[in-house]
Amino acid sequence: MSGSSISSILLSSTNPERLRDWYAEAFAPKVDRTPGDPGYDVLDFNGFYVMLDKRDDVGETNPQPGRMFLNVETDDARSIAQRIDALGGNWHAPLEVRGGSLFATAIDPDGNYVQIIEFSEEARADMESGMTDSQPT
């Protein structure tokens, strides 16, 4: 095991408040603000943090959103898709069943791809058994 881990991502925007509000409404993470100047809005997705930063060196929308997907695992993909629809959201790939699991790719207000995943019980069991089998001895 390396001594490193990834626990957050900094998502830069010309309008971080708009992103904060969209993510908060769509996914209902805990929303905090870091102290200091500049402070960041921080979205807590059960211990993975999305920090939102205002920057002048980025465009209004992401010109290559396929470079990175934010993957949001959930136990209720349908309700999240409905909330995104209610927000007037756009879809790169609408909600569909793949191998018993639900997948969709939404487009956030800055044009970033956000993949929604609801794994089936079978898929979760397969992943858990695969992870157990691949552990170093």
C-alpha positions in Angstrom: 0.0 0.0 0.0 1.3 3.5 -0.9 1.1 6.2 1.7 -1.1 8.3 -0.7 -4.8 8.6 -1.1 -7.2 10.8 -3.1 -9.9 12.3 -1.0 -10.9 15.4 -2.8 -11.0 17.3 -6.1 -10.9 21.1 -6.8 -13.5 22.0 -9.3 -12.8 25.5 -10.7 -15.5 27.7 -12.2 -16.3 31.2 -13.2 -19.4 30.8 -11.1 -18.8 28.4 -8.2 -22.0 29.5 -6.4 -24.1 28.2 -9.4 -22.2 24.9 -9.2 -22.6 24.6 -5.5 -26.4 25.2 -5.7 -26.7 22.7 -8.6 -24.8 19.9 -6.8 -26.5 20.6 -3.5 -29.9 20.4 -5.1 -29.2 17.4 -7.3 -27.2 15.2 -4.8 -27.8 16.7 -1.4 -24.2 16.5 -0.1 -23.3 18.3 3.1 -22.2 21.9 2.1 -19.5 23.7 4.1 -17.2 26.7 3.6 -13.5 26.6 4.4 -12.2 29.4 6.6 -9.8 32.0 5.4 -9.5 34.1 2.2 -10.1 32.7 -0.3 -12.5 30.3 1.3 -14.0 27.5 -0.8 -17.4 25.9 -0.8 -16.9 22.3 0.1 -19.3 19.5 -0.9 -19.0 16.5 1.4 -19.9 13.3 -0.5 -19.5 10.9 2.5 -15.9 11.7 3.0 -15.0 12.6 -0.6 -14.8 16.3 -1.0 -15.5 18.5 -4.0 -14.1 21.9 -3.4 -15.4 24.7 -5.6 -13.1 27.6 -6.6 -13.6 30.8 -8.5 -11.0 31.2 -11.2 -10.5 33.8 -13.9 -8.3 31.4 -16.0 -11.1 29.0 -16.9 -13.8 29.4 -19.5 -17.6 29.5 -18.8 -17.9 25.9 -19.9 -15.6 22.9 -20.0 -14.4 22.4 -23.7 -13.4 18.8 -23.1 -15.7 17.3 -20.5 -14.9 13.7 -21.5 -11.4 14.1 -19.9 -12.8 13.5 -16.4 -16.1 12.2 -15.0 -17.2 12.7 -11.5 -18.7 9.4 -10.5 -21.5 9.6 -7.9 -22.6 6.2 -6.5 -26.1 6.2 -5.1 -28.8 3.9 -3.9 -31.5 5.9 -5.7 -30.4 6.9 -9.2 -33.9 7.5 -10.4 -34.7 10.2 -7.8 -31.4 11.9 -8.5 -32.2 11.9 -12.3 -35.6 13.4 -11.5 -34.0 16.2 -9.4 -31.6 16.9 -12.3 -34.6 17.0 -14.7 -36.4 19.4 -12.3 -33.3 21.6 -12.4 -33.5 21.8 -16.2 -30.5 19.5 -16.4 -28.9 18.2 -19.5 -27.8 14.6 -20.2 -24.9 13.2 -22.0 -26.4 9.8 -21.5 -29.9 9.3 -19.9 -30.5 6.9 -17.1 -30.4 3.3 -18.4 -29.9 -0.2 -17.1 -26.5 -1.8 -17.9 -26.0 -5.3 -16.6 -28.6 -4.9 -13.9 -27.1 -1.6 -12.6 -28.3 1.9 -13.4 -26.0 4.5 -15.1 -26.5 8.0 -16.4 -24.2 10.9 -17.3 -25.5 14.4 -16.4 -23.9 17.6 -17.6 -23.4 20.2 -14.8 -23.9 23.9 -15.4 -20.2 24.3 -16.3 -20.4 21.4 -18.8 -18.6 18.8 -16.7 -19.8 15.2 -16.9 -21.2 13.7 -13.7 -21.9 10.0 -13.9 -24.6 8.6 -11.7 -24.2 5.0 -10.7 -26.5 2.7 -8.8 -24.9 -0.7 -8.7 -27.1 -3.8 -8.4 -26.7 -6.1 -5.4 -25.1 -8.6 -7.8 -22.6 -6.1 -9.1 -21.7 -5.0 -5.6 -21.1 -8.6 -4.5 -18.9 -9.2 -7.6 -16.9 -6.1 -6.9 -16.4 -7.1 -3.2 -15.4 -10.6 -4.1 -13.0 -9.3 -6.7 -11.4 -6.8 -4.3 -11.0 -9.5 -1.7 -9.4 -11.9 -4.3 -7.0 -9.2 -5.4 -5.7 -8.2 -2.0 -1.9 -8.7 -1.5 -0.9 -11.7 0.6 
